Amino acid sequence: MTYSTGGLLEARSLTKTYSSGSGSREVLKDLCLTLEKNLLTVVMGPSGCGKSTLINLLAGYEEPSGGRIYLDHKQVTGPGPDRLVVFQETALFPWLTTFENVAYGPKIRGEMKGPRLEKAIMDLLRVVGLNDFRDKYPSQLSGGMQRRAELVRALVNRPKVMLLDEPFRGLDALTRSLMRDYYLELFEKHRGTNLFVTSELDEALLLADRLVIITNRPARVKKTLTVSLPRPRTIDISSWPEYLALKSEALELLHEEAVKNFKAGAVNAADFVGAYASLG
Amino acid sequence: MKINFKKLTKSKTLKRGLFSVALFFILWELSAKFKVPVIGAVPAPTEVLACLRREFFDAYYWYSWGTSLMRITTGFIIAQLLGVPLGLLLGFSQKTRQTIFPLIEIMRPVPPLAWVPVSVVFWPSAEMSMIFVTFLGAFFTVVLNIVEGIDAIDVRFLRAASSLGARRKDIFWHVMLPASLPSVLVGMTVGMGITWCVVVAAEMIATNTGLGYLTWRGYVAGEFPLIVVGMLSIGLAGYLSSGIIRRIGRRFTPWLTGQ
């Protein structure tokens, strides 16, 4: 079974401003991003630049202050099973078993049931090596297993777009690289339009068809790099000249933004020290 | 191998526990025997044991158990029947919460025991007034625990559910209810403890039945071993009823215990 149901997701001049009592904070400004059909777009940017906000807007959890989001040329608002999120850490329901968690989406929408659903789920669980854990609760799974179950829970719904918000954060290095391989295998098999947020450059380059670098806050697209390394990919490609050239280009772009971020932080720190000193 | 090791640690834990209990009773017996000031006035364990043996074959003793348990159960169940839905409603609907919560916040700080005189006045029978204060003891605890439990639900669960296609009513039944269940059970366990506090005090004041009254009668009649028997019985009753709730709770929250 393939899941090549990918859609074209476009964000047109997305703006998000949070206003609090004292003032407003512009997190995204006129951000334009196109996720092309069945490609894996990786987004990177300095920490705190608004990547999670971008995911929340695309998923429909938050309303943009300006701009629009189109899926296959139709405007979308609010969350829906066509754009599924794989969350930071994990958001598996603790009160459901692995199988019940994965089955939740199709069941609640009444799309698939009985032996067909069971087969679809078990096939996917087998790919990620969780078939023997179908009746375990999330608390009984290791961190890596939880992430795999979460991937499968999204994938079984054949979403047009998958939004992965640093899905492997908090895992140890070895588990993380294994997770990346599982994910690559799933993606290369099933495709679909994927947006993957990460802060690891090697992870990004090994996964990406397109690598989007986001500017420091307010976030917008600084540059989009095309990663045309052949698939299926293994860690070996990380010594190829094309890979290394891309890596140094991306590093330079990221470095520029990180410095800005750092400077902004330094200015804030100086303000803080000044204010603190004036308190006597 | 693993099971053997577990058993060993378990029995060691048991031994340590038994040691402190045994030591407690020995010291108690000795202090009664040698008339240690203040604590020496408490009847010795051997006297208490003799009294307990007598009470054990006395129908009135078991009648006291029965009446207290009946009051507890009735008050507690009514508190759950009203408190659980109200808590869920307050947790789920902001509008309801803004309307009703201030009222609860006014009523809640009044200790249930302070309700005893007024409830004796406005309920037609002493029995009803006691069930009412028992109800109050458990009611607020359970309501507040549910509201807190719902507020503490990780927003990612709600988001994940709505992305997967859950509607508002699905989110209520499939996310809010199970996610708040652990705090409902905590509320019930704590509420049960409060219920016993309240019923014992109410029985001492407002009636002549129940374990609270049994203890009080020991005091009035100068039958000191009976006081201790009453205390121990109330302790045991509280322990058993909390245990039952925990047991039932575990059955409804298998994801919290499974390893």
Interface residues (C-beta under 8 A of the other chain):
Chain A: A59 G60 Y61 P79 G80 P81 R83 L84 V85 F87 A91 F93 P94 W95 L96 Y104 G105 I108 R109 K136 Y137 P138 S139 Q140 R153 N157
Chain B: D154 R156 F157 R159 A160 A161 S162 S163 L164 G165 A166 D170 H174 V175 P178 A179 L181 T253 P254 W255 L256 G258 Q259
